[in-house]
Amino acid sequence: MPNIYCSVHNCHYWKKGNVCDANEIMVTSDKMGESAPDSFDAPDHTSFKPTPASTCMDTCCKTFVDKNSQNIDKDGVMRL
């Protein structure tokens, strides 16, 4: 499995050392991220078409869940 790093320390999947501890993540374009519901995440990856991005600033991680959120178990992603 590749190493995924993330500095968003208030994410449920953040782990010491800026490591993402999710077993899968969904990265998409900002445009798709803004139009898709919060529930759209890695388990749904086959139901959406590929999206273009021009720069890294045009992308977002849909797997983010605030560690204090009540929706942690509803995103369909598990911690490693």
N, C-alpha and C positions, 0 to 999 in steps of 0.2 A: 504494500500500500504506500502511495506517495506521502511525503510529509506535507501537511497543510499548515501554514502559519497565519495567525490572525492576532492583531493587537487590540481587538475590541474586548476589553477585559470584563465588561458587564454582560457578555453573551454566556448563555447556559453551557455552550460547548468549549469555551475558553479554558485553557489549562496553563498552569505556570510555565513560563518560557515562551509565551505567545504561540502555543500550539492549539490547533483546532482539534477537539476530541470527538467530533461527530463521525459516525461511520460512513457517511456520505454527505456531500454538500451540493447545492444548486447555485451556480453562478449564471447570471443572465444579463441581458442589457438593461440599462436603467428604464428604457421605454417599456419593456416587458414587465420588469419588476414593479413599476408604477401602476400598470394596468391589471396585473394578476392579483388575485386575493392573497392575503397573508398566508392562507393555507397551502398555496402553491409552493412546493418544495421538492427536494430530490426524488421522493417516491413517485412524483408525477412527471418525471423528465421525458417520458416517451409520448406524452399527450400534447406537448407543445412543439411548435416548429422552431428550428434554429433561428437565432436572432443575431443581426450584425452589430458590431461596435467599432468605432473608429479609434478610440483610445481607451486606456484603462479607466479613465474618468467616466466612461459611458457604461460601466459594468457595476453590478451589485451582487452581494451574497444574500440569497433568499433564505438561507438556513439560520440566520440570526434569530435568536429568541432571548429576550432579556432573562437573566438568571432568576429574577424575581417574578417572572410572568406566571400567570395561571394556565397558560397554553403550552407549557413545556412538553407534555405528553401527547399533544394533538398534532404535532408537525410530522409525525411518522418517521422521524430520524432518531437513532439511538446513539448514546455515547459509547465509545470504544471501551 
